[in-house]
Amino acid sequence: MYNETSGARDGAKEKIKKYFTNLLDIRSDMMSYDELDDMMEENTIIHGSNMWILMMAILIASIGLNVNSTAVIIGAMLISPLMSGILTMGYSLAIQDLTMLRKAFTSFCTQVVISLITSAIYFRISPLDIPTSEMIARTNPTLWDVLIALFGGIAGGIGNTRIKKSNVIPGVAIATALMPPLCTVGYGIATLQLRFIFGAFYLFSINTLFIMLSAALVTKLLGVPSHKAIDTKRQKKVSRLIAMITVVTIIPSILFGSWTVYSTVMEQNISSYLNNEFVFSDTQMVQSSTDTLNKKISVSLVGAQVSDDVIEKLEQALDHYNLSGYTLHVTQNKITEGDHTEKVTIAVLQKTNEELQNQLNEKQSQVESLENQISSRIDCAKLSQSAAEIFTKLSDISCGIMSDGNDEYILLSGTEEKPLTDDEKETIKNWLINESGLAQAKLQLK
């Protein structure tokens, strides 16, 4: 009985072990080694069709960056053929085929140069020369970009070696973003802005290098045999060079990433400190600012005077929010006992008014932007002229785009030479809706 139970337990363990082994096996559906070699060798050859596709992808990505359209940029990344060259460099590095590595590197550099020329020409002739948020986002790479490229390269290296292709490579192309930083470099060249040139090219270099290294790691894990004819001395030189480039590339991204994390944590700590500690019954905090570089927090208070003892406790509380080294500077309005309530109220109202004014200015900018978009789409002068030709019972016709606070509508104003029936007015409204593309139309007739 004991032996049967023990045997059943061992059999169950074996089944579980086999299940998870098969679940995590990355070799079962991969290409043969010969097929992999043939595919990678083919990737080192630049065909004319690939160059044209690359240039079209670069132009699409440049337009997307220029008009700040994320959807267009994603489309360009799906089209781009840059990823295959990087994966080939990683593969050839892993199998120690320096000839294939040199050919892949040469092809990739050619693609990069063509991409830079294409994007620079586009941005040179484009009337839109203001950097967009999509461009600016590509100039400050951090350690997170290194991790994205590393994990993306692993996924791409696995997906590229499968017998049945999937959507892994396009997904990696989107996640690691090779095209946008390259186009941003082109923008920097066209407008002679070093920040965009170096910042975006650094991001592109990070993505390229770590996708290549992770693809090499996957190739090693798959057990692809090294090519026989290798020069050991040259191979060691290449390995040392790549190791040195990797270290030099990753250090700035670690520094940028560390600063980003530090700044975010400090902002959260300062916000918690101000919200929790500066709570008084007769005193109101009306303004605060932080000088991160000099580690200084400045606070303006109005209302009842806060004693020196309270301020000292506020300074001591900085340590509880991990703000050691920061200094507190408090500015108070000196007012008399009888009028502090009124002055606090005035100060709070002033602060509220400022916030409301900022919100109003923001909404006004949005309304103006929408009006400009609509005006550029609808030619009101031409619409007025057409209405005058069609509706002869009206004179002094003018059209305009109006808003009721929620929706825009087309308004036609004019003078009735002859009284219009309700059906004729409805016909004019339907015509206006059809011509303008808006949902509503109104008439203002004399």
Helices and strands as residue ranges (DSSP letters): H 2-23, H 33-43, H 48-66, H 70-79, H 82-94, H 98-125, H 133-136, H 143-160, H 168-176, H 179-191, H 194-221, H 232-277, E 283-291, E 296-303, H 308-316, G 317-321, E 327-332, G 337-339, H 340-377, H 380-390, E 394-403, E 408-416, H 422-436, E 441-445
